[in-house]
């Protein structure tokens, strides 16, 4: 998205930001001051308040175009300023957007929100690079960070002996840059993902069988790989379908580059995400982007998307993979 006004970037612009601007050399000459949402929260409360107070005659843009709405940002705005009439907050909506009391207070003070699924709205930022022909297999599953849900799904693929049918990356914690992420494989056993005893046993057995790291095109996962705008298209080309585990499994509906890459490449996919993700995704593309993506989602039984219980949702995905990979 292009900021047409003369703008000054007050922080380290996040590499995932969708804002493009005509930069001003000075905040004093700018029409708009842009603060990155993460950078906005790292500065001390008094410092942030005192600096911004000097420029309340200008538009203040808070750039969260790559992330869900942040209540800490809203809490700061509500406490620091009597009026928010010149403040604009850009973010990706979640379940909290409709129910947040602090958001309602900020809106009453004049805050303007610009919420959208920016990854889907600006898909051209992610472009594939093709280097070589890869041996054909059935599916691709890039995991990236070892989140609890990704650990769950990889462990079940391992438990049911399905890994050899596809291309799967999984780094655990030892092969992820600790400055980028510090999640651990064993977090799955003490987490927001409730597991019954027999479910825990399946996950443990699956993890025990893994030869970590499972690597494809990089040996260590870090920020550069995660946030790259140009990505390796060879493995996408070599498979029938992709499995993706989206970033959010709790807050409703959050499209990221994981989904967008598949849609850009016209590649069928299964999405392990929050309940009803597939239904919401198809509706968003049809209603907001005038695009029918059902051929990429409805090639298999999508009832998994409606399953509320995370483990059962994962098992339904595993059943699809079994059916698609059987001889």
N, C-alpha and C positions, 0 to 999 in steps of 0.2 A: 504494500500500500504506500502510495506516494504522499508525503506531507508537502503540500504545495506552498505553505507559508515559509517564510525565512525562519529556519529553526536552528537551535543550538543544543547540542547533545551534552548533557551535564554529567553523564557517567560513562562507564565503559559499556558501549552498546553491545548487547548480548548477540552472540553469533547466530542465534535462532530468531532474532527479531525480524518481523516482516515490515518494519518501517523503513522507508527510504526517504531521504530528505535533501533539501537544498541547504547545505550547511552555512551557518553564519559564523564569522570569525569571533564574534563576541556575544555573550549573553545580553549585553546592554543594547545591541542593535537588532536582536532577534525578535520576531513576533511570537515565537513559540519556544518554550524551554522543554526539552524532553529528558525525562528521567527513566532509566531502566528500572523495572520493578524490583529485581534482586538488589541492584546497587542502591536503590532507594531505601531498602531496609537495612543495609549494612552500616550506613552512616548513623552517628549518634542522634538521638531525638532532638536535642537542643540545636545541634548543628543544622539538621535538616530544616527545622522550623525557622531558625533565624535567617538562613540563606534564602529560602523560598519567600519569606515575608517581604523581602525587599523587591520582589518581582511580581506581586499579585496583580499588577495591571496587565500582565501578559498571560497568554494561555499556557497552562501547565499540562503537558501530556505525560502520563505514566504508562510506560510501554510494557505491557504484559501480554503481547500478542502471541506469545509462544507458550503460555502457561494458564492454568486455571485461576479464577479469581482468588485473590489473597486477602483474607480477613485482617492480617496484621497491617497491610497497607491501608485498608479502610479504617482500622482503629486509630492509626496515626493521624489520618486526615481529619477524622471526627474530633479528636482531642486537640489538634493543633490550630484549627482554623474555624472561625465563626461562620464564614461564608466560603463555599466551594464553587462559586458560580463560574470561575475561570479554570476549573480543574476537569480534565478529561481522563478517564481510566479505560484503557484498552485491554481486554482479556478474553479468554475462552470461557464460556459459561459452564456451570456445573449445577448439580442439585441445589447447592447452597445459594445460587444466584436468586432463586425465587423465594427462599425462606430466611435469608440473612437479615437480622434486625439491624446490624450495623450498616449494611448497604442501604436499607430504607432510611436511616438517619442521615447518611451522606447525601442521598438523593434529595431529601427534604432541604438540605443546605445548598443545593444547586449543582451537585456533582453530575456530570454528564458521563454516561457509560457507553462504550462502543464494544459490545460483545459479539463475537462471531467465531466460527471454526476457521481460523486463519490458515491452517495448514491445507485445508481443502479449498479455500478461496483462492489461494495463490500456489497452485501445484507446480508451476513451471520452475520453481527454484530448485527442485530435485531432478537431476538429469543422470541417466545411466552412462557408464563408460564400459565398452566391450573390449576385452583384451584377447580372449582365446576361447576355443570350444571346450566345453566341459562335458564329461560323460553324463548321459541322460539318467535321471532318477525320478522318483515320483513326486517328492515334495522338498521344500526348502523351509527351514525354520532358523532365522537369525534371532538370537536371544538378547545379546547386548548385556546390560546389567543383570545380575542374578537376583532379580526380584522374586518374591515368594511365589507368585503365580507362574513365572517362567520356570523356576525350579520345579514346581509341581508338575508342569506339563512335560518337561524334559525327563523327569524321573519316571513318569508313566510311559512315555515312549520307550525308555530303557527297560522298564519292567516287562512290557509286552513285546520286547524284542523287535521294535519297529525302526530303530535308528538307522540300520543299514539300508533301508528303503529310501532314505532321503539324505539331504545335506543339512546338518544341524551344527550350530555353534553353541558352545556353553563354556564359560570361562571360570565358573565358580568365583571365589574371592581372591585366589592367588594370582590370577592372570588378568585382573582388572586394575587399572591405575587407581591406587588408594586415594589420590588427590581428587579423583573424579567421582568415585562411589565406594562405599564401604559396607554394602550389604553382603550377607554370607549365606551359603547354601543351607545351613542348619536353621536359618531364620524361619523356614517353613514350619518347623515344629513348635514354634513359640510365637505365633503371629495372629494377624487378623483373619487368617484363613483357618477356620476350625476344622479339625480332622478327627474322625473316629479312630479307634484303635486299629481296625483292619486297614483303614485308609493310610494311617501313618506307616504301617508295616509295608504296604505297597511302595510308598514313597521312599522309605529307607532302603528297601531292597533294590529299587531302581537306581538310587543314588550310589549305592555300594558297587553296582555293576559299571558305573560310568568310569571312563578313563579320561579324567579332566587334565588338561583342557581339550574340548572338542573345538577344533579350529577349521576355518575355511580360508579366508583371505587375509586375516591378521592373526598374530599370535598373542597379542595383548590388547585388551579393549580399553579405550580411553576417550577423552573428549573429542579428539580429532576425528576418530572414526564415527562416533555417535552423532556429531553435528556436521558432518561433511555434506555439502550440497551436491557434489558429484559422487556417485556410488557405483560399486561393481555390479554390472548387469549380467555378468556371465552365468551366475548360479540361477538367477531368475529365468533366464532363457533355457536352462537345462532341465527344468522341472515342469510337471503338469500343474501343480498348484502350490501355494504358499500357506504356511501357518504363521500367523502373527499373534503376538501377545502384546496388547496395547498398554500404554503407560498407566492408565487408570482403570481400576476394576471396582471402584466404589462410588464415585461421585457422579455417575450418570452417563455422560456422553462427551468424550474427548477424542477427537480425530487427531492423529499425529502423522508424521512422515511414514510410519510403518504401514499404515493403510494406504496413504496417498501414492507411495511407490508402486504398489500392486495395481492400483487403478490407472496410474499413468502408463504402466506397461501392459495393460489389458490382460492381467494375469489373475486367474481364479484364486480365491483365498478363503481360509477359515480364520475367523477373528476371535481370539480368546480375550474378552474384555468384560466390561460391566454388563449385567443383564440387559437384554433388548438392544444391544449395540447395533446389530445388523439391521433391525427394523428402523432404528433412528438414523442410521447411516444412509440407507436407501431413500428415506423420506427427505433427508437434508439435501442429498444430491439432486433429487427430482424437484423438490420445491424451491430450493435456493439456487441451484446451479443448472437446472433444466437438463439433467443428465440421468439416464437410466443405467444403473450399474447392476441390475438384478442378474445379468448373465455371469457376473463375477462372484456373486454371493449365493445364488439359488441353485447352483449346479449340484449341491448336496442338500441333505436334510438340515434346515436351519433351525430346527426346534431347540438345538443346543443353546442358541442365543437367548431364549426365554427362560432357561433354567436359572433359578435364583441362587442355588447352593453351588459354591465355587467348585468343589470337588466333583460334583455330578456334572457340572458344565464341562469340566476337563475330560471326564470319562466319556461323555457323549462325543466330544471331539476325537478322542482316541478311537472310538467305534467307527467313525467316518474314515479315519486313516487306515484302520484295519481293512475295511471294505474296499478302499481304493488301492490298497497295496497287495491284496491277496492274489495268488496265482490263478 
